[in-house]
Structures are given as structure tokens and as C-alpha cells.
Amino acid sequence: MLTLVNVIWQWALICALPTGGQQLSIESTRLRVVLDISGTITVTDKTANVNWRSLSIAPFSNLQKLPDGKVSFQTEARQRSGKTFPVIVTMWLEDDELVAEASVSDPKIQVGTFSFLPPLPPISPKSELLIPFYGNGIAVPVDGKEFRGRSFTAYGSLDMPWVGVTDGEVGYLLLWDGRSADDGNLFVDPVKTEQGE
């Protein structure tokens, strides 16, 4: 299956509760987000009864709730080349958004395109990615092979800084909210899941 990486989730979240040091939960009336030190994130849409469970790209360490209500952890960001570098990820609530930000301790570090959150596989093997590609947009089956390895950039082929995913009944919009609308990249990469590739 194909995955979406390096995105900001647009959801209303209310409180953050630590659960034993191995996990941290953030929950609202509609959503539950669980961060696990293994490097996985589980997002539950309680209204639609849908679970998204990420694969791990690197373990999380120092998982904690900060005094200002933000949550933080350390992990390794992975560049497209495969090289990694350490980042501190901070998540916080801003109106109806869960915002995720990565920072580095060395501001002079040279990096290319990278992911700092693990990929969230689509909710169904029959889902389609909805990509706002040059005006008309395209729907790409997540189990299709014709777009594997392809990339779409918000400063190039994407008309808008978002991508959707739907199984025909339930759909989600994933939005990049970087320093500029041109900061988003979508990579159509295969990953192995319980439901196949």
C-alpha cells in the first residue's frame, strides 16, 4: 500500500494524558491519538470507528507532556537519501488543528527533503489518494503500481497544499501547513502492511 508522510493533521483535540511513560495519549470527543515510544502513532476516528496505525521509521525517546500543554519527543528524521539526523518533534493544539513541528539542535545542518513522522497507511486497501494535480486532480488507487516512486510538490505540480484519501465512504484531508504553502511534498512510496503492499 502507499502512504502519506510529512503532513499536518487537521483535527480538534482537547487534552493530553500520559499513560505510563511508554505512550502518550491526546484525545477529543471525536479523535484519539496515541504516540508510542516504538515510533508509532495510532489515530482513531471515534465517530467513523476507523483506526490508522502508522509504521515506525525510528523509535521515539523522551516522550513527554510539556507544561504549556504541548507534547514533545525525540526521534530520527529520515531524508529521501536514507540518511538520518536527530530532531525534536513538538505537537500542540491550535484551534482545531494538531500541529507537528520538527526542530534540530544544530541550525547549520544541511538537509534535503525529509520525513519526521511515521507514515500512516490508508484506512482500506481499496482507498484512493486524491491529488490536486494541475487543476483537474487525479485519483490514485493505493494498491496501484503506476504512480509508485512518483513525487508531487506544492511548489510544482500540486495546485493546493493538501492531499485526500478515501475508501468511497470515509475520507480525510491531509494538509501541509509549513512556513509557506510551497513546502509540501507528496511521495508515493510502497510500504508493507498487514493488508499487503
C-alpha positions as a Markdown table, in Angstrom:
| # | Residue | x | y | z |
|---|---|---|---|---|
| 1 | Met | 0.0 | 0.0 | 0.0 |
| 2 | Leu | 1.1 | 3.6 | -0.5 |
| 3 | Thr | 1.4 | 6.0 | 2.4 |
| 4 | Leu | 1.2 | 9.7 | 3.1 |
| 5 | Val | 4.1 | 11.2 | 5.0 |
| 6 | Asn | 5.2 | 14.5 | 6.4 |
| 7 | Val | 1.8 | 16.0 | 6.8 |
| 8 | Ile | -0.1 | 18.0 | 9.4 |
| 9 | Trp | -3.4 | 16.5 | 10.7 |
| 10 | Gln | -6.4 | 18.9 | 10.9 |
| 11 | Trp | -8.4 | 17.7 | 13.9 |
| 12 | Ala | -9.9 | 19.1 | 17.1 |
| 13 | Leu | -8.0 | 17.8 | 20.1 |
| 14 | Ile | -8.7 | 18.7 | 23.7 |
| 15 | Cys | -6.4 | 17.1 | 26.3 |
| 16 | Ala | -3.1 | 15.2 | 26.5 |
| 17 | Leu | -2.7 | 12.4 | 29.1 |
| 18 | Pro | 0.5 | 10.4 | 29.7 |
| 19 | Thr | -0.1 | 6.7 | 30.1 |
| 20 | Gly | 2.8 | 5.0 | 31.9 |
| 21 | Gly | 5.8 | 6.5 | 30.1 |
| 22 | Gln | 5.6 | 4.2 | 27.1 |
| 23 | Gln | 2.8 | 6.0 | 25.5 |
| 24 | Leu | 1.2 | 9.4 | 25.4 |
| 25 | Ser | -2.5 | 9.9 | 24.5 |
| 26 | Ile | -4.2 | 13.0 | 23.1 |
| 27 | Glu | -7.9 | 12.8 | 22.9 |
| 28 | Ser | -11.0 | 14.8 | 22.0 |
| 29 | Thr | -14.7 | 13.8 | 21.7 |
| 30 | Arg | -14.1 | 12.6 | 18.1 |
| 31 | Leu | -10.4 | 11.5 | 18.0 |
| 32 | Arg | -7.8 | 9.7 | 19.9 |
| 33 | Val | -4.1 | 9.9 | 19.0 |
| 34 | Val | -1.6 | 7.6 | 20.8 |
| 35 | Leu | 2.1 | 8.1 | 20.5 |
| 36 | Asp | 4.2 | 5.1 | 21.4 |
| 37 | Ile | 8.0 | 5.1 | 22.1 |
| 38 | Ser | 8.4 | 2.3 | 19.5 |
| 39 | Gly | 7.9 | 5.1 | 16.9 |
| 40 | Thr | 4.3 | 4.5 | 16.0 |
| 41 | Ile | 1.3 | 6.8 | 16.0 |
| 42 | Thr | -2.3 | 5.5 | 16.2 |
| 43 | Val | -5.1 | 7.8 | 15.2 |
| 44 | Thr | -8.7 | 6.7 | 16.0 |
| 45 | Asp | -11.6 | 8.5 | 14.5 |
| 46 | Lys | -14.2 | 7.6 | 17.1 |
| 47 | Thr | -17.1 | 8.9 | 15.0 |
| 48 | Ala | -16.4 | 6.7 | 12.0 |
| 49 | Asn | -14.9 | 3.9 | 14.0 |
| 50 | Val | -11.7 | 4.0 | 11.9 |
| 51 | Asn | -8.1 | 3.3 | 13.1 |
| 52 | Trp | -5.0 | 4.5 | 11.4 |
| 53 | Arg | -1.8 | 2.8 | 12.8 |
| 54 | Ser | 1.5 | 4.0 | 11.5 |
| 55 | Leu | 4.5 | 2.0 | 10.7 |
| 56 | Ser | 7.7 | 3.0 | 12.6 |
| 57 | Ile | 10.5 | 4.9 | 10.9 |
| 58 | Ala | 12.5 | 5.4 | 14.1 |
| 59 | Pro | 11.8 | 5.0 | 17.9 |
| 60 | Phe | 10.6 | 8.0 | 19.9 |
| 61 | Ser | 12.5 | 8.9 | 23.1 |
| 62 | Asn | 11.9 | 11.4 | 25.9 |
| 63 | Leu | 8.1 | 11.3 | 25.2 |
| 64 | Gln | 6.6 | 13.9 | 27.5 |
| 65 | Lys | 3.9 | 16.4 | 28.0 |
| 66 | Leu | 5.3 | 20.0 | 28.4 |
| 67 | Pro | 3.9 | 22.5 | 31.0 |
| 68 | Asp | 2.3 | 24.6 | 28.2 |
| 69 | Gly | 0.2 | 21.6 | 27.1 |
| 70 | Lys | 2.4 | 20.7 | 24.1 |
| 71 | Val | 3.8 | 17.2 | 23.7 |
| 72 | Ser | 7.4 | 16.5 | 22.7 |
| 73 | Phe | 9.6 | 13.6 | 21.8 |
| 74 | Gln | 13.0 | 13.0 | 20.1 |
| 75 | Thr | 13.4 | 10.8 | 17.0 |
| 76 | Glu | 15.4 | 10.5 | 13.8 |
| 77 | Ala | 14.2 | 12.3 | 10.7 |
| 78 | Arg | 14.8 | 10.3 | 7.5 |
| 79 | Gln | 15.9 | 12.0 | 4.3 |
| 80 | Arg | 15.0 | 10.7 | 0.9 |
| 81 | Ser | 18.6 | 9.5 | 0.5 |
| 82 | Gly | 18.2 | 7.3 | 3.6 |
| 83 | Lys | 20.4 | 9.4 | 5.8 |
| 84 | Thr | 19.0 | 10.3 | 9.2 |
| 85 | Phe | 19.5 | 13.2 | 11.7 |
| 86 | Pro | 18.1 | 13.8 | 15.2 |
| 87 | Val | 15.1 | 16.0 | 15.6 |
| 88 | Ile | 12.8 | 17.1 | 18.5 |
| 89 | Val | 9.2 | 16.9 | 17.5 |
| 90 | Thr | 6.7 | 19.1 | 19.3 |
| 91 | Met | 2.9 | 18.8 | 18.9 |
| 92 | Trp | 0.4 | 21.3 | 20.2 |
| 93 | Leu | -3.2 | 22.4 | 19.7 |
| 94 | Glu | -4.1 | 25.4 | 17.7 |
| 95 | Asp | -7.8 | 25.9 | 17.4 |
| 96 | Asp | -9.0 | 22.7 | 15.6 |
| 97 | Glu | -5.5 | 21.6 | 14.5 |
| 98 | Leu | -2.9 | 19.2 | 15.8 |
| 99 | Val | 0.3 | 20.9 | 14.7 |
| 100 | Ala | 3.5 | 18.9 | 14.4 |
| 101 | Glu | 6.9 | 20.7 | 14.2 |
| 102 | Ala | 10.4 | 19.3 | 13.9 |
| 103 | Ser | 13.4 | 21.2 | 15.2 |
| 104 | Val | 17.1 | 20.5 | 15.2 |
| 105 | Ser | 19.7 | 21.4 | 17.8 |
| 106 | Asp | 22.3 | 22.3 | 15.1 |
| 107 | Pro | 20.8 | 25.1 | 12.9 |
| 108 | Lys | 23.6 | 24.7 | 10.4 |
| 109 | Ile | 22.8 | 21.2 | 9.5 |
| 110 | Gln | 22.2 | 20.7 | 5.7 |
| 111 | Val | 19.3 | 18.5 | 4.9 |
| 112 | Gly | 17.1 | 17.7 | 1.9 |
| 113 | Thr | 13.5 | 16.5 | 1.8 |
| 114 | Phe | 12.8 | 14.5 | 4.9 |
| 115 | Ser | 10.1 | 12.8 | 7.0 |
| 116 | Phe | 9.9 | 13.1 | 10.7 |
| 117 | Leu | 6.6 | 11.4 | 11.4 |
| 118 | Pro | 6.0 | 7.8 | 10.5 |
| 119 | Pro | 3.7 | 7.0 | 7.6 |
| 120 | Leu | 0.0 | 6.4 | 8.1 |
| 121 | Pro | -1.2 | 3.7 | 5.8 |
| 122 | Pro | -4.6 | 4.3 | 4.2 |
| 123 | Ile | -7.7 | 3.1 | 6.0 |
| 124 | Ser | -8.5 | 0.4 | 3.4 |
| 125 | Pro | -6.6 | -1.4 | 0.7 |
| 126 | Lys | -9.2 | -0.1 | -1.7 |
| 127 | Ser | -8.6 | 3.5 | -0.8 |
| 128 | Glu | -7.6 | 6.2 | -3.3 |
| 129 | Leu | -5.3 | 9.1 | -2.9 |
| 130 | Leu | -7.0 | 12.3 | -4.2 |
| 131 | Ile | -4.2 | 14.6 | -5.5 |
| 132 | Pro | -4.9 | 18.2 | -6.6 |
| 133 | Phe | -2.7 | 17.8 | -9.7 |
| 134 | Tyr | -2.8 | 20.8 | -12.2 |
| 135 | Gly | -6.4 | 21.9 | -12.0 |
| 136 | Asn | -8.3 | 18.7 | -12.6 |
| 137 | Gly | -6.8 | 16.5 | -9.9 |
| 138 | Ile | -6.3 | 12.7 | -10.1 |
| 139 | Ala | -7.4 | 9.7 | -8.0 |
| 140 | Val | -4.7 | 7.1 | -7.5 |
| 141 | Pro | -5.5 | 3.6 | -6.2 |
| 142 | Val | -3.3 | 3.0 | -3.2 |
| 143 | Asp | -2.5 | -0.6 | -4.4 |
| 144 | Gly | -1.8 | 0.6 | -8.0 |
| 145 | Lys | 1.7 | 0.5 | -9.3 |
| 146 | Glu | 1.6 | 3.2 | -12.0 |
| 147 | Phe | 2.5 | 6.1 | -9.6 |
| 148 | Arg | 5.0 | 4.3 | -7.3 |
| 149 | Gly | 8.1 | 6.3 | -6.8 |
| 150 | Arg | 6.4 | 9.4 | -8.2 |
| 151 | Ser | 6.6 | 12.7 | -6.2 |
| 152 | Phe | 4.4 | 15.7 | -6.3 |
| 153 | Thr | 5.5 | 19.1 | -4.9 |
| 154 | Ala | 3.4 | 22.0 | -3.7 |
| 155 | Tyr | 5.8 | 24.4 | -5.5 |
| 156 | Gly | 5.4 | 22.5 | -8.7 |
| 157 | Ser | 2.7 | 20.1 | -9.8 |
| 158 | Leu | 0.2 | 20.5 | -6.9 |
| 159 | Asp | -2.3 | 23.3 | -7.2 |
| 160 | Met | -3.1 | 23.2 | -3.5 |
| 161 | Pro | -1.0 | 22.1 | -0.4 |
| 162 | Trp | -3.2 | 19.1 | 0.5 |
| 163 | Val | -3.9 | 15.5 | -0.4 |
| 164 | Gly | -7.1 | 13.5 | 0.3 |
| 165 | Val | -7.6 | 9.8 | 0.9 |
| 166 | Thr | -10.9 | 8.0 | 0.8 |
| 167 | Asp | -12.3 | 4.5 | 0.6 |
| 168 | Gly | -15.5 | 5.8 | -1.0 |
| 169 | Glu | -17.4 | 6.1 | 2.3 |
| 170 | Val | -14.9 | 7.8 | 4.7 |
| 171 | Gly | -12.5 | 10.4 | 3.6 |
| 172 | Tyr | -9.8 | 12.5 | 5.1 |
| 173 | Leu | -7.9 | 15.7 | 4.1 |
| 174 | Leu | -4.2 | 15.9 | 5.0 |
| 175 | Leu | -2.9 | 19.5 | 4.8 |
| 176 | Trp | 0.7 | 20.9 | 4.7 |
| 177 | Asp | 0.9 | 24.0 | 6.8 |
| 178 | Gly | 4.6 | 24.9 | 6.5 |
| 179 | Arg | 6.3 | 28.2 | 6.5 |
| 180 | Ser | 5.0 | 28.6 | 3.0 |
| 181 | Ala | 2.3 | 26.8 | 1.1 |
| 182 | Asp | 5.1 | 25.6 | -1.2 |
| 183 | Asp | 6.8 | 23.5 | 1.5 |
| 184 | Gly | 4.8 | 20.3 | 1.0 |
| 185 | Asn | 5.9 | 17.2 | -0.8 |
| 186 | Leu | 4.0 | 14.0 | -1.5 |
| 187 | Phe | 5.9 | 10.9 | -2.2 |
| 188 | Val | 4.1 | 7.8 | -3.5 |
| 189 | Asp | 6.1 | 5.1 | -1.8 |
| 190 | Pro | 5.1 | 1.5 | -1.3 |
| 191 | Val | 5.1 | 0.0 | 2.2 |
| 192 | Lys | 4.2 | -3.4 | 3.5 |
| 193 | Thr | 1.2 | -3.6 | 5.8 |
| 194 | Glu | -1.0 | -6.3 | 7.2 |
| 195 | Gln | -3.2 | -5.9 | 4.2 |
| 196 | Gly | -0.4 | -6.2 | 1.6 |
| 197 | Glu | 1.8 | -3.7 | -0.2 |
